[in-house]
Each structure stands twice: as structure tokens, then as C-alpha cells.
Amino acid sequence: MITFLKYFQLIVSFLLIISILLQNKTSGFSAGSMTSTTAIQTTRRGAEKVIFNATIIFAVLFVLTSLAFLFLA
């Protein structure tokens, strides 16, 4: 079981890193604080929404596997 969790967490962490790197660079806190006061509010659509949701899922899976390691060790 521990071996499965190690490999699963390795795969999830790799996918989490990739999904974070694929996200749009102009969204988030840094874009809002660096632009003028006339910022345009947009919604996520298409691939951007899929990548955003995948990032959340991978982050939750990473935390759950970390907690599983804590309880199994």
C-alpha cells in the first residue's frame, strides 16, 4: 500500500506542476495589482477552465495522499 501511494503521489505531483505551469500567466493576483484601475473582469472558458479545475483536483489529491502517508506511517 505504501509503495502504491508513493507512485501515486509522484504522478499527482508531476501533474500538479504541469497544470500550474500551463495556466495563463496574466491571471491572478500579480496581474490585478500591476495593471491600471480599469481592469476587465473575465470568466474562464474552454481549456482555461479545464486546466483550472484540474489544478484544484490535483492539489486536493496531493493533500489527501500526504495525509494518507501521515496516518499509515
C-alpha positions in Angstrom: 0.0 0.0 0.0 2.8 2.4 0.8 4.5 1.7 -2.5 1.3 2.4 -4.4 0.9 5.7 -2.5 4.5 6.7 -3.3 4.0 6.2 -7.0 0.5 7.8 -6.9 1.8 10.9 -5.2 4.7 11.1 -7.6 2.3 11.1 -10.6 -0.1 13.5 -8.9 2.7 15.9 -8.0 4.0 15.9 -11.6 0.5 16.5 -13.0 0.0 19.3 -10.4 3.3 21.0 -11.5 2.3 20.7 -15.2 -1.2 22.1 -14.6 0.2 25.1 -12.7 2.7 25.8 -15.5 0.0 25.6 -18.2 -2.2 28.3 -16.6 -2.5 31.7 -18.1 0.3 34.0 -16.9 -1.8 37.2 -16.9 -4.5 35.9 -14.4 -4.3 36.1 -10.7 -3.0 38.5 -8.0 0.0 39.8 -9.8 -1.9 40.9 -12.9 -4.5 42.7 -10.9 -2.0 44.7 -8.8 0.2 45.7 -11.8 -2.4 47.0 -14.2 -4.3 50.2 -14.2 -7.6 50.8 -12.4 -9.7 49.8 -15.4 -9.2 46.1 -15.2 -11.5 43.9 -17.2 -13.2 41.0 -15.4 -13.4 37.8 -17.5 -14.7 34.3 -16.8 -12.8 31.1 -17.5 -13.9 29.2 -20.6 -12.8 26.2 -22.6 -9.3 24.9 -21.9 -8.5 27.5 -19.3 -11.4 26.3 -17.2 -10.4 22.7 -17.6 -6.8 23.4 -16.6 -8.0 25.5 -13.6 -10.3 22.7 -12.4 -7.7 20.0 -12.9 -5.2 22.1 -10.8 -7.7 22.1 -7.9 -8.3 18.4 -8.2 -4.6 17.6 -8.3 -3.9 19.8 -5.3 -6.7 18.1 -3.3 -5.3 14.6 -4.3 -1.8 15.7 -3.3 -3.0 16.8 0.1 -5.1 13.6 0.6 -2.1 11.3 -0.3 0.1 13.3 2.1 -2.4 12.8 4.9 -2.6 9.1 4.0 1.2 8.8 4.4 0.9 10.5 7.7 -1.7 8.0 9.0 0.0 5.0 7.5 3.5 5.7 8.8 
